Every structure is written in structure tokens, then in C-alpha cells.
Amino acid sequence: MASKTIAQIQSEGYDALVKALGPEDAARFIRSYDHGSGDYTEERKETFRKKSVKQIGKEILELQKSL
């Protein structure tokens, strides 16, 4: 099976949205999509630079308990 082009994927994706949401809500969904800003990779590196995986895991578990 040949790889699809980006244009084909976009077209099929839009068709799926229209089928699932209808044309108006599909357009609203697309307009609501935001790429964000900044450099996620660099921000992540800076945030976790001084933490071990064990420390991060412990913080996640503590946060889950507080929810």
C-alpha cells in the first residue's frame, strides 16, 4: 500500500469530521485548533533538567492522590 500524500490525509480527515460533526461544527472545530507557541522540547528539558525519572514519578503519584 502506497503512502498517502498530506493533501489526501487532510481531505479524508476533513471528510471524516464533516461526517461525524456536520459541516458547520467541522469548520468550528478546525477554527478552534491552535498550534500553540514556544518550543515545547526546550521548555520540557528546562522543567525536568534537575529531576530524576524517580522524582517525576513520585510527583505524578502525589498529584494523582490529591485529585
HELIX and SHEET records of a PDB file:
HELIX    1   1 ILE A    6  LEU A   21  1                                  16    
HELIX    2   2 PRO A   23  SER A   32  1                                  10    
HELIX    3   3 TYR A   40  PHE A   48  1                                   9    
HELIX    4   4 VAL A   53  SER A   66  1                                  14    
END                                                                             
